[in-house]
């Protein structure tokens, strides 16, 4: 082989290698609809969840069942396989109706139970399954834990979750927390498999010493707790990515997604939607945050 041929051969090999490497990187690029595992819970679901609790679910409720069902269909068609609601929202029955056409094992359904005293947890879970038209919940969270004594106070509900999990009507469990006194009880908690924690880049509607007092939360401390519970094997789902609806600038919504993924390292994020454009934007924003 002469020198010119050899040089051409080497150039061709380098170019082919670069192309292969580029294709591999492209194939491995993380996206909003990738399936990830939520820590030791073993639950596998998409990074982006369809939230139904905007202002207590009233925003979704006002769409009406037909339009809401179309919105859920659009999200499903775009690859979202994680849907969440709560007993306290206006949406559990609406979401159950909207999910009817889809195979039950093709999506993850998360609900959140209000931990009222004097209530039989198993009876409550059965009622919630009836309302949601489902045989089981993939994830059940103890909803809105906002005091420093919530771990002791919810002991009967924790026992109920374990009993329901043994019956396979609930597959995994956790808690959603509001405020630093409650969040500080999450690291080191052996019971929790999944934690739902508020997260964005500037502390809007995030955790401070007094829950939901309108002041900015302590972003640094929240991130510290997220990283610690991740090390302990908990799955982390984050909410308030749109600052409770106050991030009207697109760049803030992008920044919140990027911060949650790249700085805090959460597993999944949930966003409440009212139209197809918001679904599409959230997918794009999360894809950008992961790039």
C-alpha positions as CSV (number, residue, x, y, z in Angstrom):
1,X,0.0,0.0,0.0
2,X,1.5,3.4,-1.0
3,X,1.7,6.3,1.4
4,X,-1.4,8.1,-0.2
5,X,-3.5,5.0,0.1
6,X,-2.4,4.4,3.6
7,X,-3.3,7.9,4.6
8,X,-6.7,7.6,3.0
9,X,-7.3,4.3,4.8
10,X,-6.4,5.8,8.1
11,X,-8.6,8.8,7.6
12,X,-11.5,6.5,6.6
13,X,-11.0,4.4,9.7
14,X,-10.9,7.5,12.0
15,X,-14.1,8.9,10.3
16,X,-15.9,5.6,10.7
17,X,-14.8,5.4,14.4
18,X,-16.1,8.9,15.0
19,X,-19.4,8.1,13.3
20,X,-19.8,4.9,15.3
21,X,-19.0,6.8,18.5
22,X,-21.5,9.5,17.6
23,X,-24.2,7.1,16.9
24,X,-23.5,5.3,20.2
25,X,-23.7,8.5,22.1
26,X,-26.9,9.4,20.3
27,X,-28.4,6.0,21.1
28,X,-27.5,6.4,24.8
29,X,-28.8,10.0,25.1
30,X,-31.1,10.2,28.1
31,X,-34.7,11.4,27.5
32,X,-37.8,12.3,29.4
33,X,-39.5,9.0,28.5
34,X,-36.6,6.7,29.3
35,X,-37.6,4.0,31.9
36,X,-35.6,4.4,35.2
37,X,-35.8,2.5,38.5
38,X,-37.0,4.3,41.6
39,X,-34.3,3.1,44.0
40,X,-34.9,0.0,46.1
41,X,-38.6,0.1,45.4
42,X,-37.9,-1.7,42.1
43,X,-40.6,0.4,40.3
44,X,-39.6,1.1,36.8
45,X,-41.1,4.1,35.1
46,X,-40.5,7.1,32.9
47,X,-38.6,10.1,34.1
48,X,-41.5,12.4,33.4
49,X,-44.8,11.9,35.2
50,X,-48.2,13.3,34.3
51,X,-49.4,15.2,37.3
52,X,-53.1,15.8,38.0
53,X,-53.0,18.0,41.1
54,X,-52.8,21.5,39.7
55,X,-54.5,23.6,42.4
56,X,-55.9,20.5,43.9
57,X,-56.8,19.0,40.5
58,X,-59.3,21.7,39.8
59,X,-57.4,22.8,36.6
60,X,-57.7,19.2,35.2
61,X,-61.2,18.8,36.5
62,X,-62.4,21.9,34.6
63,X,-61.3,20.3,31.3
64,X,-64.1,17.8,31.6
65,X,-63.7,14.1,31.2
66,X,-63.6,14.0,27.4
67,X,-60.9,16.6,27.1
68,X,-58.9,15.2,30.0
69,X,-59.0,11.8,28.5
70,X,-57.7,13.2,25.2
71,X,-54.9,14.9,27.1
72,X,-53.9,11.6,28.9
73,X,-54.0,9.9,25.5
74,X,-51.6,12.5,24.0
75,X,-49.2,12.0,26.9
76,X,-49.3,8.3,26.6
77,X,-48.8,8.5,22.8
78,X,-45.7,10.8,23.5
79,X,-44.3,8.0,25.7
80,X,-45.2,9.1,29.2
81,X,-46.0,6.0,31.4
82,X,-46.1,7.5,34.8
83,X,-49.4,9.0,36.1
84,X,-50.1,10.4,39.5
85,X,-53.0,11.7,41.6
86,X,-54.0,11.9,45.2
87,X,-57.1,11.1,47.3
88,X,-57.3,14.8,48.1
89,X,-57.4,15.8,44.5
90,X,-60.4,16.2,42.3
91,X,-58.9,13.8,39.7
92,X,-58.6,10.1,40.8
93,X,-61.8,8.9,39.2
94,X,-61.1,11.0,36.0
95,X,-57.6,9.6,35.7
96,X,-59.0,6.0,36.2
97,X,-61.5,6.6,33.4
98,X,-58.8,8.1,31.1
99,X,-56.4,5.2,31.6
100,X,-59.0,2.5,30.8
101,X,-57.9,1.9,27.2
102,X,-54.3,1.1,28.2
103,X,-53.0,-2.2,29.4
104,X,-52.6,-1.9,33.2
105,X,-49.1,-3.2,33.1
106,X,-48.0,-0.6,30.6
107,X,-48.0,2.3,33.0
108,X,-47.3,3.2,36.6
109,X,-50.0,4.7,38.7
110,X,-49.1,6.6,41.9
111,X,-51.7,7.8,44.4
112,X,-51.3,9.6,47.7
113,X,-53.4,8.9,50.8
114,X,-54.5,11.4,53.4
115,X,-53.3,10.1,56.8
116,X,-56.4,10.9,58.9
117,X,-56.5,9.4,62.4
118,X,-59.1,6.8,63.3
119,X,-59.4,5.4,59.7
120,X,-58.8,1.8,58.7
121,X,-56.0,2.0,56.1
122,X,-56.9,-1.2,54.3
123,X,-60.5,-0.1,53.9
124,X,-59.3,3.3,52.6
125,X,-57.0,1.7,50.1
126,X,-59.8,-0.5,48.8
127,X,-62.0,2.6,48.4
128,X,-59.2,4.4,46.5
129,X,-58.8,1.4,44.2
130,X,-62.5,1.4,43.4
131,X,-62.5,5.1,42.7
132,X,-59.5,4.8,40.5
133,X,-60.8,1.7,38.7
134,X,-57.6,-0.3,39.3
135,X,-56.8,-3.6,41.0
136,X,-53.6,-2.2,42.4
137,X,-51.4,1.0,42.8
138,X,-47.8,0.8,41.8
139,X,-46.9,3.5,44.3
140,X,-48.8,4.8,47.4
141,X,-47.5,7.8,49.3
142,X,-48.4,9.1,52.7
143,X,-49.7,12.5,51.5
144,X,-48.6,16.0,52.7
145,X,-46.4,15.1,55.7
146,X,-45.5,18.5,57.0
147,X,-44.5,18.2,60.7
148,X,-41.4,16.9,62.5
149,X,-43.4,14.1,64.2
150,X,-45.0,12.6,61.1
151,X,-43.0,9.4,61.3
152,X,-44.5,8.5,64.7
153,X,-47.9,9.9,63.9
154,X,-48.4,7.9,60.8
155,X,-47.3,4.5,62.3
156,X,-50.8,2.9,61.7
157,X,-50.7,4.0,58.1
158,X,-47.2,2.6,57.7
159,X,-48.4,-0.7,59.0
160,X,-51.4,-0.6,56.7
161,X,-49.1,0.1,53.7
162,X,-47.0,-3.0,54.6
163,X,-50.2,-5.1,54.9
164,X,-51.5,-3.9,51.5
165,X,-48.1,-4.5,49.9
166,X,-48.2,-8.1,51.2
167,X,-51.5,-8.5,49.4
168,X,-50.1,-6.9,46.2
169,X,-52.8,-4.3,46.1
170,X,-49.9,-1.8,46.6
171,X,-46.5,-2.5,45.1
172,X,-44.4,0.2,46.8
173,X,-44.7,2.9,49.3
174,X,-43.3,6.3,50.4
175,X,-44.3,9.8,51.5
176,X,-44.6,13.3,50.1
177,X,-43.1,15.9,52.4
178,X,-43.6,19.7,52.8
179,X,-41.3,21.8,54.9
180,X,-37.9,21.2,56.4
181,X,-39.1,19.7,59.8
182,X,-40.8,16.9,57.8
183,X,-38.0,16.5,55.2
184,X,-35.4,16.2,57.9
185,X,-37.0,12.9,59.0
186,X,-36.5,11.3,55.5
187,X,-32.8,10.6,55.5
188,X,-32.1,7.4,57.5
189,X,-35.7,6.4,57.4
190,X,-35.7,2.6,56.8
191,X,-39.4,2.4,56.0
192,X,-39.5,4.7,53.0
193,X,-38.9,3.3,49.5
194,X,-39.8,6.5,47.6
195,X,-39.8,10.1,48.6
196,X,-41.7,12.9,46.9
197,X,-39.7,16.1,47.4
198,X,-40.2,19.6,46.0
199,X,-37.5,20.9,43.8
200,X,-36.6,23.8,41.5
201,X,-33.7,26.2,40.9
202,X,-34.7,29.2,43.0
203,X,-36.7,27.8,46.0
204,X,-40.2,28.8,44.9
205,X,-42.8,26.7,46.8
206,X,-39.9,24.6,48.2
207,X,-39.2,23.5,51.8
208,X,-38.4,26.0,54.5
209,X,-38.8,26.0,58.3
210,X,-42.5,26.8,58.0
211,X,-44.4,24.8,55.3
212,X,-46.1,26.8,52.6
213,X,-45.6,30.2,54.2
214,X,-45.0,31.9,50.9
215,X,-41.2,32.4,51.4
216,X,-38.5,30.8,49.3
217,X,-37.3,27.4,50.5
218,X,-33.8,26.4,51.5
219,X,-32.6,25.0,48.2
220,X,-29.2,23.9,49.5
221,X,-30.5,21.9,52.4
222,X,-33.2,20.3,50.2
223,X,-30.6,19.2,47.7
224,X,-28.4,17.8,50.5
225,X,-31.2,15.7,51.7
226,X,-32.1,14.4,48.2
227,X,-28.5,13.3,47.6
228,X,-28.4,11.6,51.0
229,X,-31.6,9.6,50.5
230,X,-30.5,8.7,47.0
231,X,-27.3,7.2,48.5
232,X,-29.5,5.2,50.9
233,X,-31.4,3.7,48.0
234,X,-34.6,5.7,48.0
235,X,-36.3,6.7,44.8
236,X,-36.9,10.4,44.5
237,X,-39.8,12.0,42.6
238,X,-39.8,15.8,42.5
239,X,-42.7,18.2,42.2
240,X,-43.1,22.0,41.9
241,X,-40.9,22.1,38.8
242,X,-43.0,25.0,37.6
243,X,-42.9,26.8,40.9
244,X,-46.5,25.9,41.7
245,X,-47.5,27.5,38.3
246,X,-45.6,30.7,38.9
247,X,-42.8,30.2,36.4
248,X,-44.3,32.0,33.5
249,X,-41.0,32.4,31.7
250,X,-39.9,29.4,29.6
251,X,-36.3,29.8,30.7
252,X,-37.3,29.3,34.4
253,X,-39.1,26.1,33.5
254,X,-36.0,24.9,31.7
255,X,-33.7,25.9,34.5
256,X,-35.9,24.1,37.1
257,X,-35.7,20.9,35.1
258,X,-32.0,21.2,34.6
259,X,-31.4,21.9,38.3
260,X,-33.5,18.9,39.4
261,X,-31.7,16.5,37.1
262,X,-28.1,17.8,37.1
263,X,-27.7,19.4,40.5
264,X,-30.1,17.5,42.7
265,X,-30.0,14.2,40.8
266,X,-33.6,13.2,41.3
267,X,-35.0,10.2,39.5
268,X,-38.3,11.5,38.2
269,X,-40.2,14.7,38.0
270,X,-44.0,15.3,37.9
271,X,-45.7,18.2,36.1
272,X,-49.4,19.1,36.0
273,X,-50.8,19.6,32.5
274,X,-53.9,21.2,31.1
275,X,-53.1,21.0,27.3
276,X,-51.1,19.1,24.8
277,X,-48.6,22.0,24.4
278,X,-47.6,21.8,28.0
279,X,-47.0,18.1,27.7
280,X,-44.8,18.6,24.6
281,X,-42.9,21.5,26.3
282,X,-42.2,19.5,29.4
283,X,-40.8,16.6,27.4
284,X,-38.6,19.0,25.4
285,X,-37.5,20.8,28.6
286,X,-36.6,17.6,30.3
287,X,-34.8,16.3,27.2
288,X,-32.8,19.5,27.2
289,X,-32.0,19.2,30.9
290,X,-30.6,15.7,30.3
291,X,-28.5,16.7,27.3
